Amino acid sequence: MASQSSRSDKHIWTREEDELLLQCLMEMRDKNILAAENGFRPGHLTQLQEMIREKSPGCGIRAIPHIQSRLKTLRISYNTVYDLLNTSGFGWDPVNKYVTADQAVWDEYVKVSDTCP
């Protein structure tokens, strides 16, 4: 029974939903209702859920587990890109919005990454 409920909690995010989530996060930031001193303000997930439901009725995205999980994934991706861009040899393509590097730089990065714990 637990496997059925965990499958129903699974949500595959579309590009449009990601953009909507980011738009809502930026709106909350602009209204100064997102961040507290030590991170997000209490209730931010519920606020995001309501904003998303207003802009995309019937999407079925819930604060927990969907938004909570997606924010964790986005944070990991952001940190990875941030680290790459602060590593010599990596750059950013602003048109296509992806990290760039010569093949030799990628090869060395992958080789070093494979040896890290």
C-alpha positions as CSV (number, residue, x, y, z in Angstrom):
1,M,0.0,0.0,0.0
2,A,2.8,2.4,0.8
3,S,4.2,2.0,-2.7
4,Q,0.9,3.2,-4.2
5,S,0.8,6.3,-2.1
6,S,4.5,7.1,-2.9
7,R,3.8,6.7,-6.6
8,S,0.8,9.1,-6.4
9,D,3.0,11.6,-4.7
10,K,5.4,11.6,-7.6
11,H,5.2,14.6,-9.9
12,I,7.2,15.1,-13.1
13,W,7.8,18.8,-13.4
14,T,7.3,20.3,-16.9
15,R,9.4,23.3,-18.1
16,E,6.3,25.5,-17.8
17,E,5.7,24.4,-14.2
18,D,9.4,25.1,-13.3
19,E,9.0,28.6,-14.9
20,L,5.8,29.2,-12.9
21,L,7.4,28.1,-9.7
22,L,10.4,30.5,-10.3
23,Q,8.0,33.3,-11.3
24,C,6.1,32.8,-8.0
25,L,9.3,32.7,-6.0
26,M,10.4,36.0,-7.6
27,E,7.0,37.6,-6.9
28,M,7.3,36.5,-3.2
29,R,10.8,37.9,-3.1
30,D,9.8,41.2,-4.7
31,K,7.0,41.5,-2.1
32,N,9.5,40.7,0.7
33,I,7.4,37.7,1.9
34,L,9.7,34.9,1.0
35,A,12.9,35.2,3.0
36,A,13.5,35.5,6.7
37,E,16.8,36.1,8.4
38,N,17.9,32.4,8.3
39,G,16.1,31.1,5.2
40,F,12.5,30.9,4.0
41,R,9.7,32.3,6.2
42,P,7.4,29.7,7.8
43,G,4.5,28.9,5.5
44,H,6.3,29.7,2.2
45,L,5.5,26.3,0.7
46,T,1.8,26.8,1.3
47,Q,1.9,30.3,-0.1
48,L,3.7,28.9,-3.2
49,Q,1.1,26.2,-3.6
50,E,-1.7,28.7,-3.5
51,M,0.0,31.1,-6.0
52,I,0.6,28.2,-8.4
53,R,-3.0,27.0,-8.1
54,E,-4.3,30.5,-8.8
55,K,-2.1,30.7,-12.0
56,S,-2.6,27.0,-13.0
57,P,-5.8,25.6,-11.7
58,G,-6.0,21.9,-11.6
59,C,-2.3,21.3,-11.8
60,G,-2.3,19.2,-8.7
61,I,1.0,20.5,-7.4
62,R,1.1,20.3,-3.6
63,A,3.4,22.1,-1.1
64,I,4.6,18.8,0.3
65,P,6.0,16.8,-1.3
66,H,6.0,18.4,-4.7
67,I,7.2,22.0,-4.1
68,Q,9.4,21.0,-1.2
69,S,11.2,18.4,-3.3
70,R,11.5,20.6,-6.4
71,L,13.1,23.4,-4.4
72,K,15.6,20.9,-3.0
73,T,16.4,19.7,-6.6
74,L,16.7,23.3,-7.8
75,R,19.0,24.2,-4.9
76,I,21.3,21.3,-5.8
77,S,21.4,22.2,-9.5
78,Y,22.1,25.9,-8.6
79,N,25.0,25.0,-6.4
80,T,26.4,22.7,-9.0
81,V,26.3,25.4,-11.7
82,Y,27.6,28.0,-9.3
83,D,30.6,25.8,-8.5
84,L,31.3,25.1,-12.1
85,L,31.2,28.8,-13.0
86,N,33.7,29.5,-10.2
87,T,36.0,26.8,-11.7
88,S,38.6,27.9,-14.2
89,G,37.7,27.0,-17.8
90,F,33.9,27.1,-17.4
91,G,31.6,29.7,-18.8
92,W,28.0,30.5,-19.4
93,D,26.0,30.7,-22.6
94,P,23.4,33.4,-21.9
95,V,21.4,32.7,-25.0
96,N,21.0,28.9,-24.6
97,K,21.3,29.1,-20.8
98,Y,23.9,26.4,-20.1
99,V,27.4,25.9,-18.8
100,T,30.1,25.8,-21.5
101,A,33.7,24.5,-21.5
102,D,36.2,23.0,-23.9
103,Q,36.1,19.2,-24.0
104,A,39.5,18.9,-22.2
105,V,38.1,21.0,-19.3
106,W,35.0,18.7,-19.1
107,D,37.1,15.6,-19.2
108,E,39.3,16.8,-16.4
109,Y,36.3,17.8,-14.3
110,V,34.7,14.4,-14.8
111,K,38.0,12.6,-13.9
112,V,38.4,14.6,-10.7
113,S,34.7,14.2,-9.8
114,D,34.9,10.5,-10.2
115,T,37.7,10.3,-7.6
116,C,35.9,12.5,-5.0
117,P,33.8,10.8,-2.2
